[in-house]
Amino acid sequence: MAFAHEICVHTKDRWVRRPFVLADWQREEIVAPLFGEVRWDEE
């Protein structure tokens, strides 16, 4: 999810060069199911 906010930027109109800011429903219903979840192991 950080990819969309940190790397992806708008390319046109008044939002040019501004980062994508995903809404909560976009993160939960689109991005998370599409890419999965990272769970770090203590080992």
Stockholm file with secondary structure:
# STOCKHOLM 1.0

chainA/1-43         MAFAHEICVHTKDRWVRRPFVLADWQREEIVAPLFGEVRWDEE
#=GR chainA/1-43 SS CHHHHHTCBCCSGGGTTCBCCCCHHHIIIIIHHHHCCCCCCCC
#=GC SS_cons        CHHHHHTCBCCSGGGTTCBCCCCHHHIIIIIHHHHCCCCCCCC
//
